Amino acid sequence: MNANVISFGGAVVGEHLAEEIVRAFVDAKYLAQPADAELIAKIDALEPDNPEQHDNPHFFDRENDLWAQGYYHD
């Protein structure tokens, strides 16, 4: 499991640097470490598996509709 996350401030990082950061992040190889098992177990425990989301192209329809209506803000 690769549970890496990336974030950076859009007002601080320019467009080209952001592209380089994302490219490096996506191209990086995940190297599992023994200590990762504990963190992965914590992530897995956050929410149980939901079989309804497996291969379901409509799983996020409600959230997408709410986004389109302006309910969520970025």
C-alpha atoms as an extended CHARMM CRD file, in Angstrom:
* protein
*
        74  EXT
         1         1  MET       CA              0.0000000000        0.0000000000        0.0000000000  PROA      1               0.0000000000
         2         2  ASN       CA              1.2480000000        3.4290000000       -0.8650000000  PROA      2               0.0000000000
         3         3  ALA       CA             -0.4230000000        6.0610000000        1.2850000000  PROA      3               0.0000000000
         4         4  ASN       CA              1.7500000000        9.0360000000        0.4320000000  PROA      4               0.0000000000
         5         5  VAL       CA              0.1250000000       12.4550000000        0.1930000000  PROA      5               0.0000000000
         6         6  ILE       CA              1.4290000000       15.6490000000       -1.3560000000  PROA      6               0.0000000000
         7         7  SER       CA              0.4010000000       19.2510000000       -0.7470000000  PROA      7               0.0000000000
         8         8  PHE       CA              1.9110000000       22.6800000000       -1.2110000000  PROA      8               0.0000000000
         9         9  GLY       CA              0.7220000000       26.2650000000       -1.1560000000  PROA      9               0.0000000000
        10        10  GLY       CA             -0.4340000000       27.5900000000       -4.5020000000  PROA      10              0.0000000000
        11        11  ALA       CA              0.4090000000       31.1610000000       -3.5490000000  PROA      11              0.0000000000
        12        12  VAL       CA              3.9720000000       30.1830000000       -2.6640000000  PROA      12              0.0000000000
        13        13  VAL       CA              4.8460000000       27.6480000000       -5.3630000000  PROA      13              0.0000000000
        14        14  GLY       CA              4.7830000000       28.7900000000       -8.9730000000  PROA      14              0.0000000000
        15        15  GLU       CA              3.1590000000       26.8240000000      -11.7940000000  PROA      15              0.0000000000
        16        16  HSD       CA              6.3720000000       25.3350000000      -13.1930000000  PROA      16              0.0000000000
        17        17  LEU       CA              7.7850000000       24.3720000000       -9.8090000000  PROA      17              0.0000000000
        18        18  ALA       CA              4.4430000000       22.7760000000       -8.9110000000  PROA      18              0.0000000000
        19        19  GLU       CA              4.6020000000       20.7070000000      -12.1120000000  PROA      19              0.0000000000
        20        20  GLU       CA              8.1340000000       19.5540000000      -11.2440000000  PROA      20              0.0000000000
        21        21  ILE       CA              7.1150000000       18.6530000000       -7.6920000000  PROA      21              0.0000000000
        22        22  VAL       CA              4.1280000000       16.6250000000       -8.8790000000  PROA      22              0.0000000000
        23        23  ARG       CA              6.1880000000       14.9070000000      -11.5820000000  PROA      23              0.0000000000
        24        24  ALA       CA              8.8590000000       13.9010000000       -9.0470000000  PROA      24              0.0000000000
        25        25  PHE       CA              6.1780000000       12.7100000000       -6.6150000000  PROA      25              0.0000000000
        26        26  VAL       CA              4.4030000000       10.5810000000       -9.2170000000  PROA      26              0.0000000000
        27        27  ASP       CA              7.6630000000        9.1310000000      -10.5550000000  PROA      27              0.0000000000
        28        28  ALA       CA              9.0400000000        8.2640000000       -7.0970000000  PROA      28              0.0000000000
        29        29  LYS       CA              9.2520000000        4.5900000000       -6.1740000000  PROA      29              0.0000000000
        30        30  TYR       CA              7.5740000000        3.4470000000       -2.9800000000  PROA      30              0.0000000000
        31        31  LEU       CA              9.9660000000        1.5320000000       -0.7520000000  PROA      31              0.0000000000
        32        32  ALA       CA              8.1000000000       -0.2830000000        2.0000000000  PROA      32              0.0000000000
        33        33  GLN       CA              9.7070000000       -0.1030000000        5.4350000000  PROA      33              0.0000000000
        34        34  PRO       CA              8.9400000000       -2.2760000000        8.4880000000  PROA      34              0.0000000000
        35        35  ALA       CA              7.6300000000        0.7700000000       10.3630000000  PROA      35              0.0000000000
        36        36  ASP       CA              5.0500000000        1.3370000000        7.6230000000  PROA      36              0.0000000000
        37        37  ALA       CA              2.9490000000       -1.6060000000        8.8280000000  PROA      37              0.0000000000
        38        38  GLU       CA              1.7870000000        0.2650000000       11.9650000000  PROA      38              0.0000000000
        39        39  LEU       CA              0.8420000000        3.3810000000       10.0020000000  PROA      39              0.0000000000
        40        40  ILE       CA             -0.9480000000        1.3350000000        7.3470000000  PROA      40              0.0000000000
        41        41  ALA       CA             -2.9190000000       -0.4670000000       10.0670000000  PROA      41              0.0000000000
        42        42  LYS       CA             -3.9960000000        2.9170000000       11.4860000000  PROA      42              0.0000000000
        43        43  ILE       CA             -5.1160000000        4.1020000000        8.0360000000  PROA      43              0.0000000000
        44        44  ASP       CA             -6.9920000000        0.8580000000        7.4030000000  PROA      44              0.0000000000
        45        45  ALA       CA             -8.7630000000        1.2000000000       10.7680000000  PROA      45              0.0000000000
        46        46  LEU       CA            -10.1370000000        4.6660000000        9.9500000000  PROA      46              0.0000000000
        47        47  GLU       CA            -12.9900000000        3.2990000000        7.9000000000  PROA      47              0.0000000000
        48        48  PRO       CA            -14.0190000000       -0.2380000000        7.0530000000  PROA      48              0.0000000000
        49        49  ASP       CA            -14.0710000000       -1.4180000000        3.4650000000  PROA      49              0.0000000000
        50        50  ASN       CA            -17.2520000000       -0.4340000000        1.6200000000  PROA      50              0.0000000000
        51        51  PRO       CA            -18.1800000000       -3.0380000000       -1.0230000000  PROA      51              0.0000000000
        52        52  GLU       CA            -20.5750000000       -0.5340000000       -2.6540000000  PROA      52              0.0000000000
        53        53  GLN       CA            -17.6440000000        1.5230000000       -3.9380000000  PROA      53              0.0000000000
        54        54  HSD       CA            -15.9000000000       -1.3550000000       -5.7050000000  PROA      54              0.0000000000
        55        55  ASP       CA            -16.1800000000       -0.9350000000       -9.4850000000  PROA      55              0.0000000000
        56        56  ASN       CA            -19.1140000000        1.4460000000       -9.0200000000  PROA      56              0.0000000000
        57        57  PRO       CA            -18.8630000000        4.3590000000      -11.4750000000  PROA      57              0.0000000000
        58        58  HSD       CA            -21.7340000000        6.1420000000       -9.6650000000  PROA      58              0.0000000000
        59        59  PHE       CA            -20.3130000000        5.9660000000       -6.1380000000  PROA      59              0.0000000000
        60        60  PHE       CA            -19.5010000000        9.7020000000       -6.0420000000  PROA      60              0.0000000000
        61        61  ASP       CA            -22.5490000000       10.9410000000       -7.9930000000  PROA      61              0.0000000000
        62        62  ARG       CA            -24.1170000000       12.6210000000       -4.9390000000  PROA      62              0.0000000000
        63        63  GLU       CA            -20.8790000000       14.4160000000       -4.0460000000  PROA      63              0.0000000000
        64        64  ASN       CA            -20.3620000000       15.4750000000       -7.6650000000  PROA      64              0.0000000000
        65        65  ASP       CA            -23.9040000000       16.8720000000       -7.7850000000  PROA      65              0.0000000000
        66        66  LEU       CA            -23.3230000000       18.7910000000       -4.5460000000  PROA      66              0.0000000000
        67        67  TRP       CA            -20.0730000000       20.1820000000       -5.9720000000  PROA      67              0.0000000000
        68        68  ALA       CA            -21.8580000000       21.3030000000       -9.1360000000  PROA      68              0.0000000000
        69        69  GLN       CA            -24.4980000000       23.0500000000       -6.9650000000  PROA      69              0.0000000000
        70        70  GLY       CA            -21.7850000000       24.9820000000       -5.0990000000  PROA      70              0.0000000000
        71        71  TYR       CA            -22.1440000000       23.1120000000       -1.8170000000  PROA      71              0.0000000000
        72        72  TYR       CA            -18.4000000000       22.4160000000       -1.6120000000  PROA      72              0.0000000000
        73        73  HSD       CA            -15.7960000000       25.1280000000       -1.9920000000  PROA      73              0.0000000000
        74        74  ASP       CA            -12.1420000000       24.8930000000       -2.9950000000  PROA      74              0.0000000000
